[in-house]
Amino acid sequence: MTTLKAGDKAPNFSGTDQDGKTHKLADYAGKKLVVFFYPKASTPGCTAEACDLRDNFHRFQANNYELLGVSADSQKAQIKFKEKYELPFPLLADEDKSVINAFGVWGPKKFMGKEYDGIHRTTFVINEKGIIEEVIEKVKTKEHASQILK
């Protein structure tokens, strides 16, 4: 769905997390950044994905990775999701879809025969210089950390 690919410069995004703190691409210069887009906080697939990343968070830290979750949920929904599952990384409440659109992960989807627009579950691995190293479009929610930290 996204037109971004490995080797492209990551979009210069700016978004607000569950606590109202702004996150920009520039904030992560010198670090590896995993930006994972998920359709909806506290739904089964998104919970499995976020909890797998949480359970492997020490592995990400050991490899100098920062994690950033993004969905179009409200700040309140992101706070609940983060607290309920004790997620150790920020979640952007991208209600205006500025970050979602910058990465090109919003578009038509099908679920139970219905078509609608939504977030395509996609993860971007960005290197220390702000270049995309990998785009993961076939996310395995229960083994996502292993997909990233091969």
C-alpha positions, -999 to 999 in steps of 0.1 A, spaced: 0 0 0 27 25 10 50 38 -18 79 42 7 106 15 4 140 6 18 165 33 9 140 62 10 143 91 34 118 87 62 90 114 62 98 143 84 68 136 107 56 154 138 29 138 161 16 140 196 17 110 220 -8 99 247 7 124 271 6 154 248 44 152 241 54 160 205 76 135 186 95 144 154 118 124 132 147 147 142 143 137 178 155 102 169 187 112 150 215 89 159 191 61 170 173 34 151 136 39 151 107 15 146 75 32 137 46 7 138 12 16 125 -18 -3 139 -55 0 130 -71 4 165 -59 4 201 -71 -24 224 -83 -47 195 -70 -83 195 -44 -80 167 -31 -47 178 -29 -58 214 -10 -90 204 14 -69 183 20 -42 210 24 -69 238 50 -88 217 70 -56 212 66 -48 249 78 -83 259 109 -79 237 115 -42 245 148 -51 263 161 -66 230 152 -34 211 169 -12 238 200 -35 236 202 -28 199 197 10 202 162 10 189 134 34 199 98 23 193 68 45 183 33 32 179 9 52 157 -29 49 152 -57 74 145 -71 68 180 -77 96 205 -52 105 232 -76 90 257 -78 57 239 -40 56 236 -36 63 273 -59 34 282 -41 11 258 -7 21 271 -17 18 308 -37 -14 305 -9 -33 288 20 -14 304 35 -5 271 70 10 276 69 31 244 50 62 233 18 59 212 10 87 188 -27 98 188 -27 107 151 -64 118 148 -57 142 119 -38 113 102 -8 136 93 17 110 103 -4 81 88 -7 100 55 30 110 55 39 73 56 11 64 31 -6 37 52 -42 49 50 -64 34 24 -92 10 14 -95 -22 34 -119 -52 35 -132 -69 66 -159 -95 66 -170 -85 31 -173 -47 39 -150 -22 23 -139 9 43 -109 32 47 -84 25 75 -48 20 85 -29 -8 69 -8 -25 96 27 -16 85 60 -11 103 90 10 92 125 4 104 145 37 102 182 39 106 203 65 126 204 88 95 167 89 90 167 64 60 142 36 59 159 3 61 129 -19 59 91 -18 54 72 -47 69 37 -49 53 30 -85 63 31 -81 101 29 -112 122 12 -97 153 24 -124 177 60 -126 164 66 -90 153 97 -84 174 114 -113 157 104 -99 122 122 -67 131 152 -81 151 161 -109 127 
